[in-house]
Amino acid sequence: MRKNEELREKLFYKPEHACKRMSDDEIKTADAFAEGYKKFMTDCKIEREVVEFAVDLASKNGYVAFDNKASYKAGDKVIYNNRGKSVIFAVIGKRNVEEGVRIAAAHIDSPRLDLKPNPLYEDAELALLKTHYYGGIKKYQWTAIPLALHGVIVKADGSSVKVNIGENAGDPKFVVTDLLPHLGAEQMKRTLSEGIKGEELNILIGSRPFKDDEESESVKLNIMNILFEKYGIVEADFLSAELELVPAFAADDIGFDRSLIGAYGHDDKCCAYPGLMAIMDCGTPEYTALTVLADKEEVGSEGNTGLNSAFLSYFICDLARMQGGVGSTALSNSRCLSADVNAGFDPTFPGVYERMNTAFVNKGIVVTKYTGSRGKSGTSDASAEFMGSVRRLFDDNGVVWQIGELGKVDEGGGGTVARYVAYHNIDVVDVGIPVLSMHAPYEVISKLDLYMAYKGFLAFFTK
């Protein structure tokens, strides 16, 4: 190797394809890891289902419900289930909690169509449901695709009914209709963002009237009768329901080489799943390890199940108190990987990316020093010291990683839970997986990047 080539290799930053840094055996391990993830993605479309899956898995691995009046020793495993929509898994470490904890914080909500509180109506002898979209979506992407209905209905007597229709073989599907091109001339004059308006995202759910009924709304009556017979609900029960329409797609391999995964909700379940698996596999760590799966990130982390609430800090303060420590000191000594995705470079739309500071599929997990928009508005900007420690951790443990921003300056931007964690004086940086078609009904990630997320979170907990 010539001197100039040696200097380039030594001095230049040049992230490589993960395949060049992984053995054949590790690539096979990554592919096997992806199989479990694909099943998880097919089965767990909404936050309640993720929590249910995660709690069941943890219980089988020796985790027990957290008791803030108990005392715990190193190696004990606890679950704090926050209203069935967010959850914390903790493994008590060898050191006192006051010395800080290690947190991997992901979110488990994804963009979708929520039903309005009073959704059911009939028009032109078709039964439909009104929706209010949740999170940042391109509304036109949600038309003319099969949808499934998930969620829970709480009836007047306080009992609840779990709903999951459209995922199993033989289930009916639902759909948002769109205009045919022949009649869409005026619609196609709209801007792309207005091609489909929010109030046009109506769900088609039926078309047959109730037999022997000559009154109006007989199709609606037939639908309500079906729902009453199946679930015992009446129309007023929609008022106390959380029902979500999500794509009725299974997770699939993408590409002739099967190197990619297509699924609904990679953002941010592709970080939640590796974080969950890492906490299951971390043994008895030096520092207490936490995996947090939070709700509401797509709408600003608001509400008591989002990370803009105090449930995480309360939990850490309780752990510190149990060991005779001070909660504020424990928080200040803690470290967090805000486990959230970044945009993968898309060669079809290169103009919005700045190549030197963007993430590429198959080059490992992305460390995002800051998010926000324009002049870093609304971000948590990780310190050089914390960036340095994460860099050393990944390099020393064979984690393939890269640096990334969310597009060009002034082009867009976004936010994560990092700033809400940083509010508690915790060192935090975003670490996640590059995603293609982010926030679309069908997103794409790399299997190798997915595995590197698991490897990175596990190293964070154990090293």
C-alpha positions in Angstrom: 0.0 0.0 0.0 1.4 3.4 -1.0 1.9 6.1 1.6 -1.0 8.2 0.4 -3.3 5.2 0.5 -2.2 4.4 4.1 -2.8 8.0 5.1 -6.3 8.0 3.5 -7.2 4.8 5.4 -5.8 6.1 8.6 -7.1 9.7 8.5 -10.3 9.8 6.5 -13.8 9.0 7.8 -15.4 6.5 5.4 -18.2 4.3 6.6 -18.4 0.9 4.8 -21.1 -1.5 4.0 -21.7 -3.7 7.0 -21.0 -6.9 4.9 -17.4 -5.8 4.7 -17.0 -5.8 8.5 -19.1 -8.8 9.3 -18.1 -12.5 9.1 -20.3 -14.9 7.2 -21.4 -16.4 10.4 -22.4 -13.0 11.9 -24.4 -12.2 8.7 -26.3 -15.5 9.2 -26.9 -14.6 12.8 -28.3 -11.2 11.7 -30.6 -12.9 9.2 -31.9 -15.3 11.9 -32.5 -12.4 14.2 -34.6 -10.7 11.5 -36.9 -13.7 11.3 -38.1 -13.1 14.9 -38.5 -9.4 14.2 -40.6 -10.1 11.1 -43.1 -12.2 13.2 -43.1 -9.5 15.8 -43.9 -6.8 13.2 -46.7 -8.9 11.6 -48.3 -9.6 15.0 -47.8 -6.3 16.8 -49.2 -3.3 14.8 -50.2 -0.9 17.7 -48.7 0.1 21.0 -51.0 -2.0 23.1 -50.1 -5.1 21.2 -46.4 -4.4 21.5 -46.7 -4.0 25.3 -48.7 -7.2 25.6 -46.1 -9.1 23.5 -43.1 -7.6 25.5 -44.6 -8.2 28.9 -45.4 -11.8 28.0 -41.8 -12.3 26.7 -40.3 -10.7 29.8 -42.5 -12.8 32.1 -41.2 -15.9 30.5 -37.7 -14.6 31.1 -38.1 -14.1 34.8 -39.3 -10.5 35.0 -41.9 -9.7 37.6 -44.2 -6.7 38.1 -42.5 -3.7 39.8 -43.4 -3.1 43.4 -42.2 0.3 44.7 -42.4 -0.9 48.3 -40.1 -3.9 47.7 -36.3 -4.1 47.6 -34.3 -5.5 44.8 -30.8 -7.0 44.4 -28.4 -7.2 41.5 -29.8 -9.4 38.8 -33.5 -8.9 39.7 -35.7 -8.2 36.7 -38.8 -6.0 36.9 -41.6 -4.7 34.7 -43.3 -1.3 35.0 -46.4 -1.5 32.8 -47.8 2.0 32.3 -51.5 1.7 31.5 -50.9 -1.0 28.9 -49.5 1.5 26.4 -45.9 2.1 27.5 -43.6 -0.1 29.6 -40.2 -0.2 31.3 -38.1 -3.3 31.7 -35.2 -3.1 34.2 -32.4 -5.4 35.3 -30.9 -4.3 38.6 -27.2 -3.8 38.3 -24.2 -4.4 40.6 -23.7 -0.7 41.3 -26.0 1.5 43.3 -28.7 3.1 41.2 -27.5 6.5 42.4 -24.4 6.0 40.2 -26.8 6.2 37.2 -28.7 3.8 35.0 -28.3 2.9 31.3 -31.4 3.5 29.3 -32.5 2.5 25.7 -35.7 4.4 25.0 -37.7 3.6 21.9 -41.3 4.4 20.9 -43.9 1.9 19.8 -46.6 4.1 18.2 -46.6 4.7 14.5 -48.5 6.9 12.1 -52.0 5.6 11.4 -55.7 6.5 11.1 -57.6 6.8 14.3 -61.3 6.6 14.4 -63.1 9.7 15.5 -65.1 9.4 18.8 -68.4 9.2 16.8 -67.3 7.6 13.6 -70.1 5.6 12.0 -72.3 6.9 9.2 -74.1 5.9 6.0 -74.1 7.7 2.7 -75.4 6.5 -0.7 -76.2 3.1 1.0 -72.5 2.6 2.0 -71.4 2.4 5.6 -68.2 4.3 6.5 -66.1 5.4 9.4 -64.7 8.9 10.0 -61.0 9.1 10.9 -58.5 11.5 12.3 -55.0 10.7 11.1 -52.3 10.3 13.8 -48.8 11.5 13.2 -47.1 12.8 10.1 -48.4 11.0 7.0 -48.7 11.6 3.3 -52.4 11.2 3.2 -52.6 10.0 -0.4 -50.5 6.9 0.6 -53.4 5.6 2.7 -56.0 5.2 0.0 -56.7 2.0 -1.9 -54.7 -0.3 0.4 -56.1 -3.0 2.6 -56.5 -1.8 6.2 -57.0 -3.7 9.5 -58.8 -2.4 12.6 -57.0 -2.7 16.0 -57.7 -1.4 19.5 -60.0 -1.6 22.4 -63.6 -0.7 23.2 -64.7 0.1 26.8 -68.4 -0.5 27.1 -70.8 1.4 29.4 -70.5 -1.3 32.1 -66.7 -0.9 32.2 -65.9 -4.1 30.5 -63.5 -4.0 27.5 -63.4 -5.7 24.2 -60.1 -6.2 22.3 -60.4 -5.6 18.5 -58.2 -7.1 15.8 -59.9 -7.5 12.5 -58.2 -7.8 9.1 -55.0 -9.6 10.0 -56.0 -13.3 10.0 -56.9 -15.5 7.0 -60.6 -15.1 6.3 -60.9 -11.8 8.0 -62.5 -8.9 6.1 -60.3 -5.9 5.3 -61.2 -2.2 5.1 -60.2 0.6 2.7 -60.1 4.3 2.0 -61.4 4.7 -1.6 -60.0 7.1 -4.1 -61.2 8.7 -7.4 -60.6 6.9 -10.7 -58.2 8.8 -13.0 -61.0 9.3 -15.5 -62.9 11.6 -13.0 -59.9 12.9 -11.1 -58.9 15.9 -13.3 -59.8 18.4 -10.7 -58.4 16.4 -7.8 -55.1 16.1 -9.6 -54.8 19.9 -9.8 -54.5 19.9 -6.0 -51.0 20.0 -4.5 -49.6 16.6 -3.5 -50.2 17.4 0.2 -53.9 18.2 -0.5 -54.4 15.4 -3.1 -56.4 13.6 -0.3 -57.7 15.8 2.5 -58.0 14.7 6.1 -61.8 14.6 6.0 -61.6 12.4 2.9 -59.9 9.6 4.8 -63.1 7.7 5.3 -63.1 3.9 5.8 -65.5 1.8 3.7 -66.9 -1.0 6.0 -70.1 -2.3 4.4 -72.9 -2.0 1.9 -75.8 -4.3 2.7 -78.9 -3.1 4.4 -80.6 -4.7 7.4 -83.3 -7.0 6.1 -86.9 -5.9 6.1 -86.0 -2.4 7.0 -87.5 0.4 4.9 -86.2 3.3 7.1 -83.1 5.4 6.4 -79.6 4.3 7.5 -80.4 0.6 7.1 -76.8 -0.2 6.1 -75.6 1.4 9.2 -78.1 -0.5 11.2 -76.9 -3.8 9.7 -73.3 -2.9 10.6 -74.3 -2.1 14.2 -76.2 -5.3 14.4 -73.2 -7.3 13.3 -71.0 -5.5 15.9 -73.6 -6.0 18.6 -73.9 -9.7 17.9 -70.1 -10.2 17.8 -68.9 -7.8 20.5 -72.0 -6.8 22.4 -71.4 -3.1 21.7 -73.8 -0.3 20.8 -72.9 2.9 18.9 -72.3 4.9 22.1 -69.5 2.6 23.0 -67.4 4.2 20.2 -67.2 7.2 22.5 -65.0 5.3 24.9 -62.9 3.4 22.4 -59.4 3.5 21.0 -59.6 2.1 17.5 -56.8 2.4 14.9 -56.7 1.6 11.2 -53.3 0.2 10.1 -52.1 -1.5 6.9 -53.1 -5.1 6.7 -49.6 -6.1 5.5 -47.3 -8.8 6.9 -43.6 -8.1 7.2 -41.8 -9.5 4.2 -38.3 -9.9 2.8 -37.5 -7.4 0.1 -35.1 -7.9 -2.8 -33.7 -11.0 -4.7 -31.0 -11.3 -2.0 -33.6 -11.0 0.8 -31.4 -8.4 2.5 -34.2 -5.9 3.4 -37.5 -6.1 5.3 -40.7 -4.3 4.3 -43.3 -3.7 6.9 -45.7 -1.2 8.4 -44.3 0.6 11.5 -40.5 0.1 11.3 -40.5 3.6 12.8 -39.9 2.9 15.6 -40.5 -0.8 16.3 -37.2 -1.6 14.5 -35.5 0.1 17.5 -38.0 -1.1 20.1 -37.5 -4.8 19.2 -33.6 -4.8 19.4 -33.8 -2.8 22.6 -36.2 -5.4 24.1 -34.1 -8.3 23.0 -31.0 -6.6 24.4 -32.5 -6.2 27.9 -33.5 -9.9 27.8 -29.9 -10.9 27.1 -27.9 -8.5 29.2 -27.4 -10.8 32.2 -26.5 -9.0 35.4 -25.0 -5.7 34.3 -22.7 -3.3 36.1 -25.2 -0.5 36.0 -28.9 -1.0 36.2 -30.2 -1.4 32.6 -33.6 -0.1 31.4 -35.4 -0.6 28.1 -38.3 1.9 27.8 -41.0 1.4 25.2 -43.0 4.6 25.0 -46.2 5.8 23.4 -47.2 9.1 21.7 -43.8 10.0 20.1 -45.5 10.6 16.8 -47.6 13.4 18.3 -45.0 15.0 20.4 -44.7 12.5 23.3 -47.5 14.2 25.1 -49.9 12.4 27.6 -49.1 10.2 30.5 -47.9 7.3 28.4 -45.4 9.5 26.4 -41.9 10.5 27.5 -42.9 14.1 28.0 -44.5 12.8 31.2 -42.7 11.9 34.4 -43.3 8.1 34.5 -39.6 7.3 33.6 -38.1 9.7 36.1 -40.5 8.5 38.8 -39.4 4.9 38.2 -35.7 5.8 38.4 -36.3 7.8 41.5 -38.1 4.9 43.1 -35.2 2.6 42.3 -32.8 5.1 43.8 -34.9 5.5 47.0 -35.0 1.7 47.5 -31.2 1.6 47.6 -31.0 4.6 50.0 -30.0 7.0 47.2 -31.2 10.3 45.8 -33.3 10.3 42.7 -32.0 13.5 41.2 -28.4 12.2 41.6 -29.4 9.0 39.9 -30.9 10.8 36.9 -27.9 13.2 36.6 -25.5 10.2 36.4 -27.6 8.3 33.9 -27.0 7.7 30.2 -29.5 7.1 27.4 -29.6 5.9 23.9 -32.7 7.5 22.4 -33.5 4.6 20.1 -35.1 6.1 17.1 -34.8 5.8 13.3 -33.2 8.2 10.8 -33.9 8.7 7.1 -31.9 6.4 4.9 -30.5 7.9 1.7 -32.8 7.3 -1.2 -31.1 7.5 -4.6 -34.4 8.3 -6.3 -34.7 11.5 -4.3 -31.1 12.6 -3.7 -31.8 16.3 -3.6 -33.0 16.5 0.0 -30.0 14.7 1.5 -26.5 16.1 2.2 -24.4 13.1 1.4 -21.5 13.7 3.8 -23.9 13.8 6.8 -26.6 11.4 5.8 -27.3 7.8 6.8 -27.1 4.9 4.3 -28.9 1.6 4.4 -26.5 -1.3 5.3 -23.8 0.9 6.8 -25.0 0.2 10.4 -26.9 2.0 13.0 -27.0 5.8 12.8 -25.8 8.0 15.6 -27.7 11.3 15.3 -26.0 14.0 17.4 -28.9 16.3 17.0 -32.3 16.5 15.3 -34.6 19.5 15.3 -35.2 21.7 12.3 -33.7 24.8 10.8 -31.3 26.2 13.5 -31.5 23.0 15.5 -34.9 24.1 16.9 -36.4 21.6 19.3 -33.4 19.3 19.6 -31.2 17.8 22.2 -27.7 18.2 21.0 -25.4 15.6 22.5 -22.1 16.7 24.0 -18.8 15.9 22.4 -17.9 13.9 25.6 -21.0 11.7 25.4 -20.5 11.3 21.6 -17.0 10.2 22.3 -18.0 7.6 24.8 -20.6 6.1 22.5 -18.1 6.1 19.6 -15.6 4.2 21.7 -18.2 1.8 23.0 -19.3 0.8 19.5 -15.8 0.7 18.0 -14.5 -1.5 20.8 -17.4 -4.0 20.5 -17.6 -4.4 16.7 -20.8 -2.4 16.2 -21.0 -1.1 12.7 -22.3 2.5 12.9 -22.4 5.7 11.0 -23.2 9.4 11.6 -26.4 11.0 10.2 -28.6 14.0 10.0 -32.3 14.2 8.9 -31.8 15.8 5.5 -30.3 19.1 4.4 -30.3 22.1 6.6 -33.6 24.0 6.1 -35.0 21.1 4.1 -37.0 19.6 6.9 -36.1 18.0 10.2 -37.8 16.1 12.9 -37.7 15.3 16.6 -37.3 12.3 18.9 -37.8 11.6 22.6 -34.2 12.7 23.3 -35.1 16.2 24.5 -37.6 14.8 27.0 -35.0 12.5 28.4 -32.4 15.3 28.5 -34.8 17.5 30.5 -34.0 15.2 33.5 -30.3 16.1 33.1 -29.5 12.7 31.5 -26.8 12.4 28.9 -28.6 11.3 25.7 -28.0 10.8 22.0 -30.1 9.3 19.2 -29.1 5.9 17.9 -31.2 4.0 15.4 -31.8 2.4 12.1 -31.9 4.1 8.6 -35.4 3.7 7.0 -36.6 4.1 3.5 -40.1 5.4 2.9 -40.4 6.5 6.5 -43.9 7.1 7.7 -45.4 5.4 4.7 -47.8 2.5 5.2 -44.9 0.2 4.1 -41.4 1.1 5.1 -38.0 -0.6 4.4 -35.0 -1.4 6.5 -31.9 -3.6 6.3 -31.5 -6.8 8.2 -27.8 -6.0 9.0 -28.7 -2.6 10.4 -31.4 -4.2 12.6 -28.9 -6.6 14.0 -26.4 -3.9 14.7 -29.0 -2.0 16.7 -29.3 -5.1 18.9 -25.6 -5.4 19.2 -25.2 -1.8 20.0 -27.9 -1.7 22.7 -26.5 -4.9 24.3 -23.0 -3.4 24.4 -24.4 -0.3 26.0 -26.0 -2.4 28.8 -23.1 -4.7 29.4 -19.8 -2.9 28.8 
